[in-house]
Amino acid sequence: MARRIGGIIPALIAPYKGDGSIDAEAAGRLVERLLGEGVSGFYVAGSTGECFLLSPQERKRLLEAVAEANAGRGLLIAHVGAIATDHAIELARHACAHGADAVSSIPPFYYKFSLPEIKAYYRDVMAAIDRPMLVYNFPAFSGVTLSRENAADLLEDPRLAGVKHTSSDFFQLERIKRSYPRLALLNGYDEMFLAGLAMGADGAIGSTFNFMASRFVRIHKLHGEGKSAEALAVQNAVNEMISVLIEVGVYPGVKAALRLQGLDVGFCRRPFSPLTKEQEAKLGRALEKLG
């Protein structure tokens, strides 16, 4: 029976050793820590995992490391997005062979593919595997907006399990959930998590869950208990932290926050720049304030 998709799902970072290779041990320590904080599962090799800065072999190695550490305890979703359909299929088949519960993909980008071509991409990947798919709707990065209106035939496909909705268009989230209640709708902007829940999201996949997952687990719990004011207070607190991350750089900042918490996961790959001493100090003060 397919596992329920929902709850708090960290979009895992890709940890590196000093030589730049994937650090499987650090990945394992992070997985263990996050499971202890109550997360539902893991989203591997997505945007936060620097997917397009990794080789296909590195993406596979990262998935293998997380799968081994997770050992079936949490939901495992592999992001397999690529411009070429065959590359996505290769990654998807590998992920399924290593225990992924589902795969996900950003729409193929850069070449301005037509909507029928994008839908064909998803169908071809789904046809090549025996696991469900989540569409990764991220218009700001992909340049493609998938909606209830333009993707109805795709959303109706029984092989599709849900949508990772990294968009502030909560009207669209609500419309998709209303029309297709079987689909899991996962919020993608951490700073708007509570708003997403209010509009019908089943949970979230987030970057900052790497280092403050327990706060989002609490927001989710409080919302489910109808304690809106308390949930908003926690959202306000994490948003203070997110405001600093936006200022210093979200992806390098998430890794810096983990280092400040005692887990060395390396730095983001070039052309990302590491934080300056001043930026890291500011991030450290925000972490202390967060508690």
PyMOL commands that set and color helices and strands:
alter all, ss='L'
color gray80, all
select helices_A, chain A and resi 24-36+51-53+56-70+85-97+115-127+139-142+152-155+170-179+190-198+209-224+228-248+250-260+277-290
alter helices_A, ss='H'
color red, helices_A
select strands_A, chain A and resi 7-10+41-44+75-79+102-105+133-137+160-165+184-187+203-206
alter strands_A, ss='S'
color yellow, strands_A
deselect
rebuild
show_as cartoon
